């Protein structure tokens, strides 16, 4: 399994009506881009969430969240959420909404 397809499908359902969304294979998983900017995605079994760098530390206080670090160089503004943190539709929606809220403020690529 390269990445959790069921989680990717759940994310697609949350983003289905949003204009400007595309998908791209990346990080050995899948990324969901809003107007060309990475918004969220799936890496193995974890949800990838993009957040404002100024609110990263606050988001990391949430249960099951950790810094996105695949190479030994943590990326501020990027978070991985373990499966337990997106077990319910409401918890997934909260994380996806956080990412969309931030990325929608960025200039389109």
C-alpha positions in Angstrom: 0.0 0.0 0.0 1.5 3.3 -1.1 -1.0 5.3 0.8 -4.4 4.9 2.4 -6.9 5.1 -0.5 -9.9 5.1 1.9 -8.6 8.2 3.6 -7.9 9.8 0.2 -11.5 9.0 -0.8 -12.8 10.6 2.4 -10.8 13.7 1.7 -12.2 13.8 -1.9 -15.7 13.7 -0.5 -15.0 16.7 1.7 -13.5 18.7 -1.2 -15.8 17.6 -4.0 -17.7 20.8 -4.4 -14.7 23.2 -4.0 -13.6 24.8 -7.2 -9.9 24.9 -8.0 -9.1 21.5 -6.4 -6.8 19.1 -8.2 -4.9 16.0 -7.2 -1.3 15.1 -7.6 0.9 12.2 -6.6 3.6 13.4 -4.3 5.5 12.3 -1.1 4.8 8.7 -2.1 1.2 9.5 -1.6 -1.4 11.9 -2.9 -1.8 15.7 -2.5 -4.8 17.8 -2.9 -4.1 21.2 -4.3 -6.3 24.3 -4.1 -5.6 26.8 -6.9 -2.2 25.1 -7.4 -1.1 25.2 -3.7 -0.8 22.1 -1.7 -3.6 22.0 0.9 -3.7 18.5 2.3 -3.0 14.9 1.3 -2.2 11.4 2.4 1.2 10.0 3.2 1.0 6.3 4.0 -1.8 6.2 6.6 -1.4 9.8 7.8 -3.3 12.9 6.8 -1.0 15.8 5.6 -2.3 19.2 6.6 -0.9 22.6 5.5 -1.4 25.4 8.1 -0.2 28.9 8.6 3.4 28.8 9.9 2.3 31.2 12.7 -0.3 28.7 14.0 1.7 25.5 13.5 2.7 25.2 17.2 -1.0 25.6 18.2 -2.1 23.0 15.7 0.5 20.6 17.0 -1.1 20.6 20.4 -4.1 18.7 19.0 -4.2 15.0 19.7 -2.4 12.7 17.1 -0.7 15.6 15.3 3.1 15.8 14.7 5.5 17.8 12.5 5.7 16.7 8.9 9.3 15.4 8.7 10.2 12.8 6.1 13.8 13.8 5.6 15.1 14.9 9.0 14.2 18.5 8.2 10.9 19.4 9.8 8.7 21.6 7.7 7.0 24.4 9.6 3.5 24.9 8.4 3.0 21.2 7.6 1.5 18.6 10.0 0.9 14.9 9.9 -2.2 13.6 11.6 -2.2 9.9 12.6 -5.3 7.8 11.7 -6.7 8.1 15.2 -6.9 11.8 14.7 -9.2 11.6 11.6 -11.2 8.6 12.7 -14.5 10.4 12.5 -15.9 12.5 9.7 -16.1 15.5 12.0 -12.4 15.2 13.0 -11.4 14.9 9.3 -13.6 17.8 8.4 -11.9 20.0 11.1 -8.4 19.3 9.7 -9.4 19.7 6.1 -11.2 22.9 6.9 -8.1 24.2 8.7 -6.0 23.5 5.6 -8.5 25.0 3.1 -8.9 28.1 5.3 -5.2 28.8 5.2 -4.5 27.8 1.6 -7.4 29.8 0.3 -5.5 32.9 1.5 -2.5 32.1 -0.7 -1.9 33.5 -4.2 -3.0 31.0 -6.9 -0.2 29.3 -8.8 
